[in-house]
Amino acid sequence: MQSLFVAFDFNTPSCYCPFMNIGNIVEYIDQQKIISAVILSEAKGKLRLLNENSREVSFSEKRLAHISETGLDTGLSKTTLVTHLKKITETRKKLSESIDIRGLWEILHDDPQEIDISTMTLFCFDPPLTPDHEAAVIRAFFNDRLYFKFNKIIFLPFTEAQMEAKKRQIREEERRNSLITKGSAWLVRLRDQDHVSEEQDPILLKILKDYYIFGNEAEKSFLAKEIIKKAGLSSPDRIFELFVKARIWDADENLDLISLQIPTTFSPKVMQTADYLCKTAPLVFDDPKRKDLTNLPLITIDGQSTQDYDDAISLETTENGYRLGIHIIDVGAYIRNGDTIDMAARERASSIYMPDDKLPMIPPSLSEDLCSLKEGQLRPGVSTLVHMNRFFEIQDYQIVPSVIKVHQQMSYTEANIVNGKNDPITTLYKMATVLRDKRLKAGAIQITLPEVNVWLDENKNINYTKVDRENPSRMLVSEMMILANTLMAEFLKNNDMPGVFRSQAQPKQRIFKGIETQLMPNFLQRKQLSRAVITTHAEPHAGLGVPAYVTATSPIRRYHDLLTQRQIKAIFGIGTPYSSRELDDILAAISVAVSNTGRIQAARKRYWLIKYLQDLRGESFEGLVLDAYRDHYNVLLKEFMLESRLPASGLKLKSGDQIQVTIQHADARRGQLTLFAV
C-alpha cells in the first residue's frame, strides 16, 4: 500500500512530506468537508492544487489531510483530471460507508490502545489495500468522531465515560447549530416581512437580548454573533430595530432596567398578600402604646401627581409658642420584618421614579392606599412633636407611635399661593427659615441648583419644568423633614439603639457660606463635598450641619427609612429591634439596589431630555462651561440642567464662561448629545 497519512488531528498542522510530488492525489479539509485534489505545482511548501470541483486553489502542505504516493498525470486536460478526482472521491466515499466504527469501538474500547493508520486500515478492510482504503478510513472517522480520538496518525478508542461526554458535546453542538439556523431565519423574516406574529423561542430571545445589552460580556455572545452573521445583519444595532418591529421591545425600552436586573413587577404571591392585607388590615389603632393625634389638623404638601403620601405636618399654637408635628406613616404596622412583602421591598430597596414610569418599593395597593396618608383616613403613624417658643427655638420634643388623620392635602403650588396670607403655611415657612439659618450657622452647605422635572403626558408627549428647590413650599417641607430625621437620630442615639445613620465628613474645601444662587459656585462646591456614609451608629453630618442624621420620613419609598422606623418603635416595645450586625447585613445586601436606583433615575431623565432635544436640532441655548479639558469642554445646558461635551477646536474657554451652543445631534437611544458653539 503506497500512501502516506500526513495530518489526522484536523486542528494540528502536519509535518513536511518528503514523498510529495507533482501529480500526487491529496485530500484537504474545507468547511468541514474532505476534498480530493491533485498537485499541479509546489514551491517552498506552498501547493497549487486542482480540486474535484474544477477549482484551482493555493494551499499549504501542512494543511493536507492525506497524500497518496500514486497520482495522476498532470499533463492530462483539466476536465479529465477532474473526472478522475470525482471517481476517486466516489470510490472512497463508498468504502468509508462500509466501515462499522461503533463495532470497532465495542471490540477495542475495553483495553484502549493507540492504533496507527495502517493497523486501523487493516481492521477495516481485507487485503489487498490501496490508498483509497486508507483515505476511506480517514473519511469515515472524520465523519463520525464519537468513538475515537485522533492524534495525527494515531487512533485511540474513547472510554465509555468519554464517549458519553462526547455525545453530550455533539447534542450541544446540534442544539447550538439549530438555534443559529432558527434564530437567523427568524431575524431574516423580521427584516424582510412587514409583520411576523410567530412566538419566538424564549432561549433564543434571551441570547439576542443579552448580546445587545451586554455585548461581548454576554454569556452566549458567540452564539448571538453567529446568528447575526448568518442573518446578514449589518450590526448588532439592527437587533433593537427588529425587536421594536416585532413588538418585543418598545421604541423607548428602558434597557437599564434589564441590564441592572431591576424587578419591574411583583410576584402573584406578593400581590395576593398585599390585596389580602388591604382587606384584613390588623387593628393597630387601639394599641395603648399609640397616642391618638387624630384631632390635629394634618396637612400633606407634595407634588401635583403624588399618589403615595408618607409625611404630613401639623402646627398648634401653645401658651408659650408652638407645637410642631411631623407625622410619618407607620408602614411597619402592616409590613412585618421578613414577611413576603417585606422581602420584596428589601429586594427593591427603593421606589424608582422615572418620567415614563414608577416602580414602587411595595405594591400600589399598599403604597397608594393602606400605607398612604390619604385625606380623611385613619392611619398608624410615627409622630415627632416639637415644642418651640415664639422665636421658633426648640424647647423640647417627643417621638411617639400615633394614630393620625390627614385633614388637607395640598400641592407645592397651592402652598406657595397661601404662603404669607394664611396659617399654618405662613408660620411654618417662617419656622423653616429659622431652622435653615440655624443649620447654616452650624456649618451646613446648601446646594441650591435648580431641578428639572420631566414627565410624559397621556399621548407620550415629553414635558418638563425647571423647579427652584428654594421656592417656599419645597424649602418648608425639606426643613421639616430634616428636623424630624435629626431628632429621630438623636432619639435613637440617646436610647443606644442602632439605626440607619447617614453621615458626611467636612468638605474638602468651602467655596461659599450661606446661600449662593449662582450656578457655578454651587457646581464647584458640590465637587468638594465628601462622600455620604451609611452606618448603624451616629456620626455628624457636616453637609446638613447636624450632629446626627437618619432617614426615616419616607418608609413607603425607601427601605432604609422602614428599617429606622422599626428601630424607633422597638424602643416603645412595638416589635423586636434589629441588632447592629443584622442591620449591617441588610444594608450590605441592599447596597447595590440602592445605588442602582440613583443610576436608573438619572439615566432615564437624561434619556427623555435628549429625546426632547432630538426635535430641536439647530436650536441654540445658553450654556455654562463647567470644566475645561485639553480636547473638549464639559458644558451645562442651563435650560435643561443637562451636561454635554463641546469640542475644544478653535475655542478658548474657561470654567464659568457663558456660551451660546447649538444642538447639532441628539440620539437618546445611544445617549449622544452633540453641541457646537454659536
N, C-alpha and C positions, 0 to 999 in steps of 0.2 A: 504494500500500500504506500504509494509515493505521495505523501502530503505532509503539511506542517501546520499545526494549530498555533496561531500567534498570540491571541488575546481572548480569554474567555470571561474574565471579570469585565463586564462591559463599561465599567467606570474607571478601569485601570489601564493605562497605556501599555501596549505590548512592547516587547523588545525588538530589535532590528533583526530582520530575517536575511541571512546571507544567501539563501537559495532563491530569492525572489528575482524573477527575470521578466522582461517584456513578454507578454502573451500569457503569463500566469492567470489562472482564474482565481479571483479573490471574492470575499464577501465582507460587507461592512454594514453597520447599523445606521439607519436613517429614520427618524421619527418612529422609533420602536418597531421597525421592520428590518428584516435581513434582505439586503440587495446583492445580487450577483453582478460581477463586473469583470472586465479583462484589462490588464495593464497595457497601456499604449506607450507610455514613456516613464522614465524615472530620473530624478535629479536631486541629489542630496536629501534623500528621504521623502521628497515630495513626488507624488504619483499623479499621472494623468490617466484617468480611467474612462472607459466606455461601459455604461451600465445597461442592464436588461431593459431599461425604459428608453434606450436610444439617446441617453444624455451623456455628454462628456463632463466630468467633474474633476476637480483637483482635490487630492486627499493626502493626508499624512499616513505613511506606512504604519505608524504606531497605532492608528485607529482601526486597522483591519481586524476582523473577527476570525477570518480563516483564509489560508493561502494553499492552493493546490500546486504541486510542482508541475503537474501536467497542465497544459494550457491550450490556447488557440493560436492559429496563425494570424497575426495582426495584419498581414498583407491582404487578407480577405476583405470584401466590401463591408461597410458598416452594417448594412442590412443583414448580411449573412452572419456576422458576429453576434448581432442582437438576437437573431433567430436561434443560434446555438445557446446563447445565455438563457433564453427563455426555456428551452428544452431542459437544460441543466437544472434550472430552478424548479421546474415542474417535477423532474425526477427526484430531486432532494426533498421536496415537499411531501410527495407520496411515501418516500422511505421514512420520513420523520413521523408521519401519521401512523405508521405501523409499530412504533416504539411504545411499549407499555411502561411508562415511567413509574406509575404507582406500584405496579407489580415488582419492578426492580427495587423500589424503596422497601417494600414489605420483605423482600429477601435480604436486603443489605443493612437495614437500619438497626437491627438488634446488636450488631457488632460494627459500629461505624468505623470505616477505614477510608483513607484517601485513595481515590481511584483516578488513574491518569486517563487521558483521552483515548489512547489506543486500547486500553483494557475495557473502558466503558463501551467502545465501539464493538468489541468482541462480545460483550454481554448482550448487546442489542441485535447483532447480526451474525449470521453464519458466514464463514469464509467462502469464496474469496472476497476480500474487502477492497473497496475503491475509495478515492477521495470523496465521492458522492455519499458513501455511507458515513464517513466521519463528519462531513458537513451536515448530513441529516441529523446526526446526534446533536450537534450544536443547535440546529434549528429547533429540535424537539425540546431540549432542556431550556432553551431561551424562551420558548412559548409557554412552558409550564415550569415555573420556578418555585413551586410549592414544596417539593420533596427533597431537593438537593441544593447545597450551597456550591457556588462556583468560585474558583480562585485560579484564574488563568487556565492552566491545562489540567486542573485538579477538580474532581467531583467529590463531595462529602455529603453522605445522607444526613438529613436533619434528624434529631431525636423526635420522639412523639411530642414532647413539650414545645420544641422549636417549631414543629410543623403546625401545632395548634396556634402558636403565636403568629406564624406566617399566615394562617387562614384569617385570623383577626385583622392582620395588616391588609390582606387582599380585600376583605369585606369593607374595611375602612376606605381603601383606595377606590373601590367601586362606588361606595356611598359618596365619596368626595367628587368623583367624576360625574355621578348622577346629579349632584347638587349644581355643579358647574354647568352642565348641559341644561338642566331645568331652569336654573336662575338666569342664564344668559338668554335663553329662548323667551323667558317672561319679560326681561328688560327690552328685548327687541320688539316684542308685541306692544309693550307700553310706549315705546318710542314711535312705532310706525302706525299704530291704530289710534283712532280718536277716543275710543272708550274700551277699557278692559275691565270687566266686572268680576273676573275669577278671584276666588280667595286664595291667597298665597301661603306657602309653607312658612309657619312661624320661625322655624330654624333658619331658613334662608333669609327672611326679613331681618332677623337679629344680626346675622353675619354682615349684611349690607348696611344696616343702620349703624352698627358698631364701627364699621370701617369709615363711614362718612364722618362720624363724630370723633373717633379716636385715632384715625389714620393708621399708621404702621404699629401703633401701640395696641390696636385691637387684637383680641385673642386669635381670630380667624382671618387676619388681614390678607394672608397669602391666598386663601380661598376667594375672598372678595375681589382681589386683583385679577385672579383668573376669570372670574365671572364677568367682570367689567371688560376685560380684554377680549374675551370670546364674544361678548355682545357688541364689540366695536364702538364702545362709548369713548368719546374724546378725553374725558377727565372724570374723576370722582364727583365733581360738582353736578354732573348730569343726574346722579342718583337722586339728589334733593328735588330737582325739577320733575323727574319721573314719579317720585313718591307723592309730590303735590298733585300731579296729574291723576294719579291713582287714588287720591284722597286718603292716603296713608298718613301723610303729614299735611298740616295746614301751611299756607304760604308764609305765615308768621310763626311757625312752630318754634316753641321755646326749647331749643336743644340743650341749653344749660341744665334744665331740669332732668333730662335724660343722662347727660354726661356725669352729673353730680349725684345721680340716683336719688333725687328728691321724691318722696312719696306724694302723689297728687290726688289720691283718693283714699278713703278709709275702707277697711275690710267690711264685708257684710256683718261680721260679728260685732265690730265696733259700732257700726251704725244701729244695729238692733239693740245693743246695750244702751246707747245714747237715747234712742226712742223710748225704751222701757223706763229709763231713768226719768225722762220728762213726764211720763205718766204716773210714776210711783215715787216721786221725789221724797226723800226722807224728811220727816218733820223736824227741822232744826230750830224752828222759831221759839219753841217752848223750852229750849235749853236754858236752865237758870244761870249758866255761865255767860250767856249773851245779854247785852244791855239793849233794852228797847229804845231805839232812837227814831222811831217812825214819825214822831211829832216834829222832827227837824225838817225844815224846807230844803231838801237836797236839790242841787242843780247839776246837770251834766253840761259840759261845754266841749263840743267835738266838731270834727269836720262835717260838711254837709251830707256826705254819703256814708257816714259811720253807721254801722249796724251792731257792733259789739262794744257796748259801753261798760268799761270796767272801773271808772272812777267818777266820783261826784264830790261836790263841795257844799258846805253849809256855813252860815255865819249868823251868830246871835250877838245881840248887844247885852252886855252884863253891867253890873253896878260899877265895876272898875275898868271896863273896856269892852273886850270881845272874847267870844269863844268860837274859834275857827274849827270846823270839822272837815277832815279829808277822809273820804269813805271809799273803800275798795271792796269790790265784790269778793266774797269768800268762795272761790272756785273749789277749794279743798273740802268744803262742806258736802259736795256732791261727788267729787272725783277722789277716790281713796288711793293712797300710796300703793302702787303695784297692781292696781286693777286693770282691766282691759283697756279702758280709755286712758288711764294714766300712762301705760306703756306706749300707747300710740302717740300720746303727746310728747313723751320723752324721746321717741324716735325722731320726731319733727323738731323739737326744742324751741320752735318759734313759729308764729304765723308769718307768712310771706305775702307782702302787699306789692302788687305789680300793676302797671297801667291797664293791663288787659285781663287780669285775673287776681284772685285772692285764694291762698291756700291756708286755711285756718289750722291752728295747732290742735284744736278739739273740734268735733263735729258741729256744723252750723246750728243744729237743734239745741245745742248747749251754748255755743259762743254767742248766738244771736237771740237766745230766748232764756232758758233756765239760768244760765250763768251770766246774763247781761242785765245791767241796771236799767230796765225798761220803766218808763214813766208809769207811776201808779201801782207798780207790782212790789209785793214784799220780797225782800232778798236778804240772805245772810251776808254780813259784811265784817271787815276788819277796819275799825274806825280809829283815826288819830284825832284826838280832841286837844286843841292847843289854846290855853288861856293867855291872852295878851292884854297889856294895858292900853290906854287910849293912844299911846305913841307907837303901838304895834311892836312892843318889846315882849318877848316870850317870858311869861312868869312861871308857867308850869304846863305839863302836858300829861295825857294818859292815852294808852293804846288799849282798846277793848274789842273783844268779839261782839258783834252787834246784830241787831235786826234793823234794816233801813228801808226807806221807800223814797224813790225819786219823785219830786213834785213838779219839776220842769226840766225839759230838755231843750238846750239852746245850741245854735251853731256859733262858730267863731264870729261870723259876720253879725249875727244878732247881738252877741255880747258886746262887740265893738260899737254898735249903734247906741246901746243904752248906757255905755260907759260915760260917766260924767253927768248922767241925767237921773239914773235910778240906782237904788241899792237893791241887792247887796253888791252888784258888779262894780260900782264906783269905789266902794270901800275896799273890796277885795283887790282891785287894781292898785290902790294906794298902798295897801298892805304888801302886795307883791313887790312894788317898787322899793319899799323899805327893806324887805328881805334880800332883794338883789344887791342893794347898796351895801348891806352888811357883809354879804359874801365877797363882793368885790374888794372891800376894805380888808377882808381876811386873806386876800391874795388870789381870788378866783379869776380865771381867764375866760372872758366872754367872747366867743367867736360868733360874729353876727353876719355870717354870709346868708344871702337870700336862698330860698329853696324853690325849685321848680317842680310843681306837681303836674304829672302827665296822666291823662286818662283817655279812654276810648268811649265814645257815645254808642248808642244802640245800633248805629249804622257803621260802626268801626271807624268813624272819623276821629283823627287824633286832635286832642285839645290839650292846652297847657296853660298854667297860670304861674306867675312868679310871685312867691309869697314872702313877705317880710316877716321873718321869725320874731322880730321885735314888736310886731303890732300888739296892741294892748291885751287882747284876749288870749293870744298864744303865750305871751310873756306871763300873764296871770296864771294860766294852767301850769306852765313849766315850773314856775317858782313854787306853786303849791305842791307839786309832785316832788320836787327836790327837797322841800321841807319835810314832807311825810317820810320819804326814804331816809333822810338824815336822822330823823327822830326814831324811826324804827331800827336803824343801825345802832343808835345809842342804846335803845331799849334792849336789843339782843346782847350787846356788849356788857351792859350793866347786869344782865342775868346770866352771864357766862354761857351763852347759847351760841353755837356755831351757826353761821348763815352764809348766804352768797354775797360776800362783800366785794365791792368794786373800789379799787384804789388807783391812785395815779401819783407818781413822783413829781417833783418840781420840774418845770420845763427846762430844757437846755438853755434857753435864753428867753427873756421877756422883751417883746417888741413894743408893747404898749401897756398901759394901765387903764382900768376903767372900761368904758365903751368906746369902740372905734368903729365908725360906719364905713370907712373907705375899704374897698375890696382888697387891695394889695397888702396892707398891713395884716389883715385877717388871714390871708393865704400864707404869708410869711410866718405868722405866729402859729398857725396850725402845724406847720412843718417842725416847729420847735417843741411841740408837746411830747411828753413822754408817753410811752405805751400804757394803756389802762390794763390793770391786772385783776383777775378774779381769784379770790382766796376765800377760805372759810373763817378767817379771823379779821378783826377790824384794823384798818390802817388808814391814814389820811388820804383824802382825795384832793390834791393840790388844784386840779383844774376847776373843781367846783367850790373850793375854799371851805371845805368842811372836814371835821376830824375823822369821820367815818361815814360810809355810804353803802346802802344796799339798793337793789331794785326789787320792789315789792308791789308797785302800783299798777302793773299790767299782767295779772295772773292768767287772763284769758289768752294773752298773746305770747307770753314768754315763760318758759319753764323755770328759768332762774327765779322769777317772781313767785311762782307757785311754791317752789321749794322754801323760799324765805318765809312766805306766808304761813306755811305749815309749822315752821320753827317758832314763829311768834305765837301761834295758837297753842302750841305744846306747852308754853310757859303757863298758860291758863288751864292746863290739864285737858285740852282738847286734842286728842291724837298723840302719837308717840313721836318724839323728835328724832331726826337723823343724827348720827354721830358725825364727827368731823371726817372720819375715814369714809363713811358712807357717802357723805356729800362730795368728797374728793373723787370718789369712784364715779359717781353720777356725772359730775362736772367734766371729768375726763371723757366719759362715754359720749356726751352730747357736744363736746367742743367743736368737732368737725361740722355738725349740723348747724350750730350757732354761727360759725364762720361762713358757711355756705349761704346762710340767709342774707347776710350783707352783700355777698358777691352776686347772688341772683337778683336782688332788688336793684343794685346799681347797674348791672349789665342790662337788665330789661328796660330800665328807664332810658339808658343810653341808646338801646336798640330803637325804641319808639321815637326818640328825639331825632336820631339820624334818619329814620324813615320819614319823619315830618319834613326834614330838610331835603329829601330826595326831590321834592316838587319845587324847591326853592333854588335850584341851580341858577347861578348868575346873580342872585340877590346878595347884597352887601350888609354887613353887620359890624357893630363896634366890638373890637377885640381888645384884650388886655394881655400883654406879654408877661407870663408868669416865670418862665425860665428861658435862658439863652444858652444854646449848645453850639458846638462847632459847625454842624451842618443843618441845624433846624432850631426853631423856637417852639416852646410849648405855649399855646395861645388859648385864652379863655374867651369863648363867645358869650358875652355878658348877658345877652337876652335870654339864653338858654342855660347858663351856668354849665356849659359843656366845653371840655378841653379837647384840643386837637393840635396836630403838628403843622407847622408852617415852614416850608423850605427856606433856608437862610440865604439862598442865592441872591446876591445883589443888595441885600438888606443889612443895615447896621442898626440893630435894636438892642435894647437892654431891658432887664426886668422892670416892670412898672410902666413901660411905654404903652400909650393908647394907639391903636392902629385900626384902620378900616380893612376888613377882609371880605372876600367874596367866596361863596360856595362854588367850588369847581366840580366836585364829585362827591356823592354820598351813596353808600351802599350798606344798608342796615344789616343784611344777611352776613356780609363779610366784616362788618364793624369798621368800615372805611369812611373817613371824612377828610376830604382834601380841600385845603384853602389856598388862596393866593392873595397877596397884598394888593390893594387897590392903588 
